[in-house]
Amino acid sequence: MNTTYPQPPALENFSLLELSPSKPASKRLPQRGKQSLDKAIVSCPIEIERLGVVKRTNTPYIVYRTPYGRGCTFIARKYLIQSLLSLLGICDRPGEPITRISISEYRLTVEQGETLYTLGDREVFDYLERQNQAAIEALQVKLLPQQILVWNPLNGHINQVNPEGCSCNDTLYRQFFCKHRVAAHLYLRNQGWGSLGTYFKPTDPGWSEGNC
């Protein structure tokens, strides 16, 4: 059975994407395996309730709700560290290696060199939810001068990421780390740009760091 997708809106240069639609994501929970930021740790939308650590093994885990019920998934420590690096990077904070993470009730403390960052647990939960959703939808990225197009192959929607934020309807995080900005940031990092701020800075001297 062939699956068809709506045609994307007519945006200048968008035809350069030349991408084929992705298959719809499975609704099954993930099997054990290597975790990476471009793969969903849970293959359906999640609302994280808690992030904890198993004391005996020092293994992080998340407790979450889905449209199909509640669940708990262990996450690799490397996955959590890379996620926190991306959260800090998307806010244009220094990209130094994380040397220590402390998880306590209501907050996380992240140590980068001699700098300590305190992150509210809800901020971390919201970022992980959006990063997971970006992976589920296999969002595709196209770089253009002073903007980035992010295409959702499952529904044909296109959103524009620019120095001010994103054109999506994520009213809470479209200026910081909506799923489209997360996808764009991870793509730029993989391409060696470092971050969204680094990509926009060369031709936009008015771009200010520290948006988050």
C-alpha positions as CSV (number, residue, x, y, z in Angstrom):
1,M,0.0,0.0,0.0
2,N,1.5,3.3,-1.0
3,T,1.5,6.2,1.4
4,T,1.0,9.7,0.1
5,Y,1.9,13.0,1.8
6,P,0.5,16.5,1.3
7,Q,2.5,18.7,-1.0
8,P,4.7,21.3,0.9
9,P,3.9,24.9,0.6
10,A,5.6,26.8,-2.2
11,L,8.7,28.3,-0.6
12,E,11.6,29.7,-2.6
13,N,14.4,27.2,-3.1
14,F,12.6,24.5,-1.2
15,S,12.7,22.2,-4.2
16,L,16.4,21.9,-3.6
17,L,15.7,19.6,-0.7
18,E,15.0,16.7,-3.1
19,L,14.1,14.4,-0.2
20,S,11.7,11.4,-0.3
21,P,9.1,11.0,2.5
22,S,10.0,8.9,5.5
23,K,8.0,5.9,6.7
24,P,5.6,6.6,9.6
25,A,7.2,5.9,12.9
26,S,6.4,2.7,14.7
27,K,4.2,3.0,17.8
28,R,6.1,0.2,19.6
29,L,8.4,1.1,22.4
30,P,12.1,0.9,21.5
31,Q,14.2,-2.2,21.6
32,R,17.5,-2.2,23.4
33,G,20.4,-0.9,21.3
34,K,22.8,2.0,20.8
35,Q,21.2,5.3,21.5
36,S,22.0,8.5,19.5
37,L,20.4,11.9,19.3
38,D,19.0,11.3,15.8
39,K,17.1,8.2,17.0
40,A,14.0,8.3,19.2
41,I,14.5,6.8,22.6
42,V,10.7,6.2,22.7
43,S,9.0,5.8,19.4
44,C,5.9,7.9,20.2
45,P,5.2,11.3,21.8
46,I,6.2,11.5,25.4
47,E,5.6,13.7,28.4
48,I,8.5,13.2,30.9
49,E,7.5,13.1,34.5
50,R,10.9,12.3,36.1
51,L,14.6,11.9,35.4
52,G,16.4,9.7,37.9
53,V,19.6,7.6,38.3
54,V,19.9,4.0,39.5
55,K,22.3,4.4,42.4
56,R,23.9,1.0,42.2
57,T,24.8,1.3,38.4
58,N,24.6,5.1,38.0
59,T,22.3,4.5,35.0
60,P,19.9,7.4,34.1
61,Y,16.3,6.7,33.4
62,I,13.2,8.6,32.5
63,V,9.6,8.1,33.6
64,Y,7.1,9.4,31.1
65,R,3.5,9.3,29.8
66,T,2.5,8.4,26.3
67,P,-0.9,8.2,24.4
68,Y,-0.7,4.5,25.3
69,G,0.1,4.7,29.0
70,R,3.0,5.3,31.3
71,G,6.5,3.9,30.8
72,C,10.1,3.9,32.0
73,T,13.2,3.7,29.8
74,F,16.9,3.6,30.7
75,I,19.0,6.1,28.8
76,A,22.7,5.8,28.2
77,R,24.8,8.3,30.2
78,K,26.5,9.3,26.9
79,Y,23.0,10.1,25.4
80,L,22.2,12.3,28.4
81,I,25.5,14.1,28.3
82,Q,25.2,14.7,24.5
83,S,21.6,15.9,25.0
84,L,22.7,18.4,27.7
85,L,25.5,19.6,25.5
86,S,23.0,20.2,22.8
87,L,20.6,22.0,25.2
88,L,23.5,24.3,26.3
89,G,24.7,24.7,22.7
90,I,21.3,25.7,21.3
91,C,21.3,28.5,23.9
92,D,24.8,29.5,22.8
93,R,26.5,28.5,26.0
94,P,30.1,27.3,25.7
95,G,30.6,23.9,24.0
96,E,33.2,22.6,26.4
97,P,33.0,18.9,27.5
98,I,30.7,18.1,30.4
99,T,32.8,16.7,33.2
100,R,30.1,16.1,35.8
101,I,26.3,15.9,36.1
102,S,24.4,16.0,39.4
103,I,20.7,15.1,39.3
104,S,18.5,16.2,42.2
105,E,14.9,16.9,42.8
106,Y,13.7,19.8,40.6
107,R,17.1,20.5,38.9
108,L,20.3,19.3,37.3
109,T,23.7,20.7,37.8
110,V,26.1,20.5,34.8
111,E,29.8,21.1,35.2
112,Q,31.8,22.3,32.1
113,G,35.4,22.9,33.0
114,E,35.2,25.4,35.9
115,T,31.7,26.6,35.0
116,L,28.5,25.2,36.7
117,Y,25.1,25.5,35.1
118,T,21.9,24.8,37.0
119,L,19.0,23.7,34.8
120,G,15.5,23.3,36.0
121,D,14.2,19.7,35.5
122,R,11.2,20.9,33.5
123,E,13.5,22.7,31.0
124,V,15.5,19.5,30.6
125,F,12.3,17.4,30.3
126,D,10.9,19.7,27.6
127,Y,14.1,19.6,25.6
128,L,14.3,15.8,25.7
129,E,10.6,15.6,24.7
130,R,11.3,17.8,21.6
131,Q,14.5,16.1,20.7
132,N,12.7,12.7,20.8
133,Q,9.9,14.1,18.7
134,A,12.3,15.5,16.1
135,A,13.8,12.0,15.8
136,I,10.4,10.3,15.5
137,E,9.4,12.7,12.6
138,A,12.8,12.4,10.9
139,L,12.8,16.2,10.3
140,Q,14.8,17.2,7.3
141,V,17.0,20.3,7.1
142,K,17.9,22.6,4.3
143,L,20.3,25.5,4.8
144,L,19.6,28.9,3.2
145,P,21.2,32.3,3.8
146,Q,19.8,33.8,7.0
147,Q,17.2,31.0,7.4
148,I,16.9,27.3,7.7
149,L,14.0,25.3,6.3
150,V,12.9,22.3,8.3
151,W,10.6,19.8,6.6
152,N,8.4,17.2,8.2
153,P,8.1,14.4,5.7
154,L,5.2,12.8,7.6
155,N,2.8,15.7,7.0
156,G,4.6,17.9,4.4
157,H,4.8,20.9,6.7
158,I,7.7,23.3,6.4
159,N,8.9,25.7,9.2
160,Q,11.5,28.4,8.9
161,V,14.2,28.8,11.5
162,N,15.9,32.2,11.7
163,P,18.0,34.2,14.2
164,E,14.7,35.2,16.0
165,G,13.3,31.7,16.4
166,C,11.0,29.5,14.4
167,S,7.7,29.9,12.5
168,C,6.1,27.0,14.2
169,N,3.2,27.1,16.8
170,D,5.3,26.0,19.8
171,T,4.5,29.1,21.7
172,L,6.6,28.1,24.7
173,Y,9.9,27.2,23.0
174,R,9.8,28.4,19.3
175,Q,12.5,31.0,20.2
176,F,14.7,28.5,22.0
177,F,14.4,24.8,21.4
178,C,11.2,23.8,19.6
179,K,11.7,20.5,17.7
180,H,12.6,22.4,14.5
181,R,15.3,24.3,16.1
182,V,16.6,21.1,17.8
183,A,16.7,19.4,14.4
184,A,18.5,22.4,12.8
185,H,21.0,22.6,15.7
186,L,21.8,18.9,15.5
187,Y,22.2,19.1,11.8
188,L,24.5,22.1,12.0
189,R,26.6,20.4,14.7
190,N,27.0,17.3,12.6
191,Q,28.1,19.5,9.7
192,G,30.7,21.2,11.8
193,W,29.0,24.6,12.4
194,G,28.8,24.2,16.1
195,S,25.4,25.8,16.8
196,L,22.6,27.9,15.4
197,G,24.2,31.0,16.7
198,T,27.5,30.2,14.9
199,Y,25.6,29.6,11.7
200,F,23.7,32.9,11.8
201,K,26.5,35.1,13.2
202,P,28.8,35.6,10.2
203,T,26.2,37.5,8.1
204,D,24.2,38.9,11.0
205,P,26.3,41.0,13.3
206,G,23.2,42.0,15.3
207,W,22.6,38.4,16.4
208,S,22.9,38.3,20.2
209,E,24.0,35.2,22.1
210,G,22.5,33.8,25.2
211,N,18.8,33.7,24.0
212,C,17.9,31.1,26.6
